């Protein structure tokens, strides 16, 4: 069916389910990366806490059909991976602690050197990925004497992330925006925000050019409705095509990500994005030490440097562990729905199949994995 | 071994030539050096603070640097309008101008590369773009095409004149079989560099102002008007300051090229304006912003309404043979045409592409002092490079610079 089409169309994997060859962080296709019983026991507390969070945490914000229909996707494997990555992180921290303090400067210089001349993350083997995140964690420790936990978790198999936004529910509270900034360590000086909430007048329809995306007043304002935009993680992303160095690409689970260390800062992707989804670090990004989110992913919320691109990653550091993105979790109205498009029992699939959904600028052929709908 | 010795002698001789000259020459080079140093100082501020030192923002993410880059690609491509008649059509009237034209192309390309590097957020990892060491997203990204064609063109435009001058330096005739194939290649290559640069913008479905089939052809037409205009002005200067003889005939022939290109450019402009304003759609908003302003935001109005009348005036004046053949009128026309196209194909093209933004947001762009400093510095660099190249070339062509074989003289 899709062979004869002249335009690009989004493949939800309904016809060819087993095509992708996703592997997990260690290269094994089955089981968890470090699956020995002893290790699993070690983080039982973590497991328990995460399980509560994942099962009840979201339901606090969910109501109506969502509680009934939302069956968590891939919970088992997601938790296994959570465990594994925590262990890897902990191991790296312990090894790096054993270095004597006298050679700190030397070690820092060594790390900086290796980081400057490392390759593109997209082309790295899993060992190389582990190597770079170990260096980055150690470098952070050397500079601030605080520890962070960074992972390089790969995309899981049979997962394609998608997002739906309920325009009827959004009241413009912007909890999603602040949750996103906190979660993703965005520059506080320039007040960089991945999400924009557009306030539109009732009765005029979707008039983006008349909407206000920078309001500062009590919401919901009389006679207005709200609509959020962010990176739509297009299935046919123009930004990926134009990058001269392949510093941005689409992962197996559909996330469009950036290797911040490979980006040369030409901003061609920014010009190519029809959805205003990309942001540039015009100055050195700064986050106060106590506000830094220390649970990081290489492709997600790790600290950026000046002169490179960044964008929404659907909170890759959370979603690859089976959690919802921060914006979904923070939304008090339940306007935001996130899930696995390949899982027929997911809420997102229920929305796509039962609601009248639409996407922005569909005529451009970008196939966003971000749908809008109304009650 | 002999060739190497000649080369060494050429380098020493040309160093000698470029460091000696009249007082005016020294003043000129000193002035350019000063401007370059100021530009470098501004660039150091930008390196320190990041691109926030410029007027660019998330809403308008390309500005003065990319505008000048786009325009200068056109100037570089224009050298072909002199190369083709001389080497391919064997019109000898152009022969004197062609070395100057190619020198100009080299200077323009160096400026292009400097502008692109100045625009980079992270120039320290620019090696990621080098094929082999880095990851070169070829053929998907038009920017990689541009890297290839610009550097290829730079190579062609250095090697052909170098070969000819190297032979003349030794008082030998340059072999046609060596340089004519290169010249023919450079003709196609020149069209390629400007077309590819246009495709850089034309291929973006996100920006309707650029996503327009006429963009590439119009780039070529405007380039073949602005580039030769600049060459005419430079030839006029060289004629009055050096002993290098350039016939009136040569200048008038180049003027003919400028005229035809300017006329075609004007026709395309009318076609564009018709499309945008006869049946305006949502996609015409950028053009509205450029020509009339949107919602009270009208920073580009004075610029574009300077450019359009200058463009029309120059084209009309050039169209009349009598006026065009008057050199004073011609120089005036060339100057205003050059300025008009610099505005129109520079920030008159780049900035409106971002305004209004993807969701209709209108945020205006105004370059900062640092940005302007770097820009002027790079222009000074171009002028500096060109002066060096031209002085050496003219020295060799005039026979002031030649290879003195020590073996035969002693």
HADDOCK unambig.tbl for C-alpha pairs under 7 A between the chains (distance, minus, plus):
assign (segid A and resid 208 and name CA) (segid B and resid 359 and name CA) 5.38 0.50 0.50
assign (segid A and resid 208 and name CA) (segid B and resid 360 and name CA) 5.99 0.50 0.50
assign (segid A and resid 209 and name CA) (segid B and resid 359 and name CA) 5.97 0.50 0.50
assign (segid A and resid 209 and name CA) (segid B and resid 360 and name CA) 3.99 0.50 0.50
assign (segid A and resid 209 and name CA) (segid B and resid 361 and name CA) 6.04 0.50 0.50
assign (segid A and resid 241 and name CA) (segid B and resid 140 and name CA) 5.64 0.50 0.50
assign (segid A and resid 241 and name CA) (segid B and resid 141 and name CA) 5.76 0.50 0.50
assign (segid A and resid 242 and name CA) (segid B and resid 140 and name CA) 6.54 0.50 0.50
assign (segid A and resid 242 and name CA) (segid B and resid 141 and name CA) 4.22 0.50 0.50
assign (segid A and resid 242 and name CA) (segid B and resid 142 and name CA) 6.51 0.50 0.50
assign (segid A and resid 243 and name CA) (segid B and resid 137 and name CA) 6.91 0.50 0.50
assign (segid A and resid 243 and name CA) (segid B and resid 141 and name CA) 5.92 0.50 0.50
assign (segid A and resid 244 and name CA) (segid B and resid 129 and name CA) 6.98 0.50 0.50
assign (segid A and resid 244 and name CA) (segid B and resid 136 and name CA) 6.13 0.50 0.50
assign (segid A and resid 244 and name CA) (segid B and resid 137 and name CA) 4.96 0.50 0.50
assign (segid A and resid 244 and name CA) (segid B and resid 141 and name CA) 5.41 0.50 0.50
assign (segid A and resid 244 and name CA) (segid B and resid 143 and name CA) 5.77 0.50 0.50
assign (segid A and resid 244 and name CA) (segid B and resid 144 and name CA) 5.54 0.50 0.50
assign (segid A and resid 245 and name CA) (segid B and resid 128 and name CA) 6.38 0.50 0.50
assign (segid A and resid 245 and name CA) (segid B and resid 129 and name CA) 5.80 0.50 0.50
assign (segid A and resid 245 and name CA) (segid B and resid 135 and name CA) 5.13 0.50 0.50
assign (segid A and resid 245 and name CA) (segid B and resid 136 and name CA) 5.16 0.50 0.50
assign (segid A and resid 245 and name CA) (segid B and resid 137 and name CA) 5.30 0.50 0.50
assign (segid A and resid 246 and name CA) (segid B and resid 135 and name CA) 6.62 0.50 0.50
assign (segid A and resid 246 and name CA) (segid B and resid 137 and name CA) 5.81 0.50 0.50
assign (segid A and resid 264 and name CA) (segid B and resid 120 and name CA) 6.45 0.50 0.50
assign (segid A and resid 264 and name CA) (segid B and resid 121 and name CA) 6.31 0.50 0.50
assign (segid A and resid 264 and name CA) (segid B and resid 122 and name CA) 4.95 0.50 0.50
assign (segid A and resid 264 and name CA) (segid B and resid 123 and name CA) 6.53 0.50 0.50
assign (segid A and resid 264 and name CA) (segid B and resid 125 and name CA) 6.09 0.50 0.50
assign (segid A and resid 264 and name CA) (segid B and resid 126 and name CA) 6.11 0.50 0.50
assign (segid A and resid 265 and name CA) (segid B and resid 120 and name CA) 5.14 0.50 0.50
assign (segid A and resid 265 and name CA) (segid B and resid 121 and name CA) 4.18 0.50 0.50
assign (segid A and resid 265 and name CA) (segid B and resid 122 and name CA) 5.41 0.50 0.50
assign (segid A and resid 266 and name CA) (segid B and resid 119 and name CA) 6.74 0.50 0.50
assign (segid A and resid 266 and name CA) (segid B and resid 120 and name CA) 4.96 0.50 0.50
assign (segid A and resid 266 and name CA) (segid B and resid 121 and name CA) 6.41 0.50 0.50
assign (segid A and resid 267 and name CA) (segid B and resid 61 and name CA) 6.94 0.50 0.50
assign (segid A and resid 272 and name CA) (segid B and resid 204 and name CA) 5.40 0.50 0.50
assign (segid A and resid 272 and name CA) (segid B and resid 206 and name CA) 5.59 0.50 0.50
assign (segid A and resid 273 and name CA) (segid B and resid 206 and name CA) 5.85 0.50 0.50
assign (segid A and resid 274 and name CA) (segid B and resid 206 and name CA) 4.13 0.50 0.50
assign (segid A and resid 274 and name CA) (segid B and resid 358 and name CA) 5.58 0.50 0.50
assign (segid A and resid 275 and name CA) (segid B and resid 358 and name CA) 5.78 0.50 0.50
assign (segid A and resid 276 and name CA) (segid B and resid 358 and name CA) 5.88 0.50 0.50
assign (segid A and resid 279 and name CA) (segid B and resid 58 and name CA) 6.14 0.50 0.50
assign (segid A and resid 280 and name CA) (segid B and resid 58 and name CA) 6.41 0.50 0.50
assign (segid A and resid 282 and name CA) (segid B and resid 50 and name CA) 5.67 0.50 0.50
assign (segid A and resid 282 and name CA) (segid B and resid 51 and name CA) 4.92 0.50 0.50
assign (segid A and resid 282 and name CA) (segid B and resid 52 and name CA) 4.63 0.50 0.50
assign (segid A and resid 283 and name CA) (segid B and resid 49 and name CA) 5.98 0.50 0.50
assign (segid A and resid 283 and name CA) (segid B and resid 50 and name CA) 4.79 0.50 0.50
assign (segid A and resid 283 and name CA) (segid B and resid 51 and name CA) 6.47 0.50 0.50
assign (segid A and resid 283 and name CA) (segid B and resid 52 and name CA) 5.53 0.50 0.50
assign (segid A and resid 284 and name CA) (segid B and resid 50 and name CA) 6.98 0.50 0.50
assign (segid A and resid 306 and name CA) (segid B and resid 50 and name CA) 6.40 0.50 0.50
assign (segid A and resid 307 and name CA) (segid B and resid 50 and name CA) 6.32 0.50 0.50
assign (segid A and resid 307 and name CA) (segid B and resid 51 and name CA) 6.92 0.50 0.50
assign (segid A and resid 307 and name CA) (segid B and resid 121 and name CA) 3.80 0.50 0.50
assign (segid A and resid 307 and name CA) (segid B and resid 122 and name CA) 5.19 0.50 0.50
assign (segid A and resid 308 and name CA) (segid B and resid 121 and name CA) 6.11 0.50 0.50
assign (segid A and resid 308 and name CA) (segid B and resid 122 and name CA) 6.65 0.50 0.50
assign (segid A and resid 364 and name CA) (segid B and resid 205 and name CA) 6.58 0.50 0.50
